[in-house]
Amino acid sequence: MRIHIQNPPGETLFPVTPAQVDAALARNPEIGTPDLSFADDDAGFDAAIGQAEVLLTWTKVVHARFPVGALPGIAPKLRVIACTSAGLDRLAPFAWLPPEVTLLNNRGTHAAKAGEFALMSLLMLASHIPHFGTQQRAETWKARFGSVLAGRTVCIVGLGSIGGAAAKHARAFGMKVIGVRHSATPHPDCDEVLTTGALDQVLPRAEFLLLACPLTPETRGLIDRRRIGLLQPGAKLVNMARGAVWDQDAVCDALEAGALAGVVTDVAVPEPLPPGHRLWRTPGMLVVPHVSSDDPATYNDHTLDILFRNLLAMRAGQPAPNRVDPARGY
């Protein structure tokens, strides 16, 4: 098996290194001793891609290297493209992907870090920390008392590895957890699981709303102005999904009107946010620069273990756990 790892040029924080791959191979000896190549430039990519059977790389590299019609021509032996991201909305639509090539995402890598970020965000909102951040900048001393999480209701939209980890932490703190996803299949850390079609009935019950769903045509604009209006007065929001999942201006309007008590968002449109953008200055809004789920100390180790688990499943004739369904977008 020939595996090529293409790091982006100039990547200093998350490059996949030979030492990390050697350690992952030692953890997964069933993989054997694949032929490996590494590159971070055009010459290295061009030299390796013609013989590569498996490509591990970033979504931005896939987007740049494989326009519609490029495959299989430039990579006739390629059978697996593994991306280091969980969300692959940047690669949609998937007309560029031949049916004989399996596309893998990185779902599962983020769960531990994202779960802790979700819990931190819920705790911050329960104690009005975004509001106090606004007060601090205005040099205003005015009391506003918070509550414990126990007994409060959180609605989590999306129950993949990130939403599932958020549900686990919320449940551990005594919250009532309502999950919303494509199917109503029960989840061990949710009191209820409902389909997206029931979202309008769920939102008025949610004291906290946490978004953790992938961005697809179905979820784009899911939390629009009308649905924000369905939330109870003083509701609190966390967005760990994508900026396009909600109506940013409607969220800002609701904060400014006092209809929402606070918001923590790890995502935005556009990214990065330019100076002067409304999100920077909306009272009660805490903006985090899309770093909620990535731990440099563990990210690549988890990434490689996930890749090798998928390759072993495919070798055994089993479905690859991280295979992306182009029709669904995740």
Buried (B, 14 or more C-beta within 10 A) or exposed (E): BBBBBBBBEEEEEBBBEEEBBEBBBEEBEEBEEBEBBBBBEEEBBEEBBBBBBBBBBBBEBBBEBBEEEEBEEBBEEBBBBBBBBBBBBBBBEBEBBBEEBBBBBBBBBBBBBBBBBBBBBBBBBBBBBBBBBBBEEEEEEEEEEBEEBEEBBBBBBBBBBBBBBBBBBBBEBEBBBBBBBBEBEEBEBBBBBBEBEBBEEBBEBBBBBBBBBBBBEEBEEBBEBEBBEBBEEEBBBBBBBBBBBBBBEBBBBBBBEEBBBBBBBBBBEEEEBEEEBBBEEBBBBBBBEBEBBBBEEEBBBBBBBBBBBBBBBBEEEEEBEBBBEBEEBB
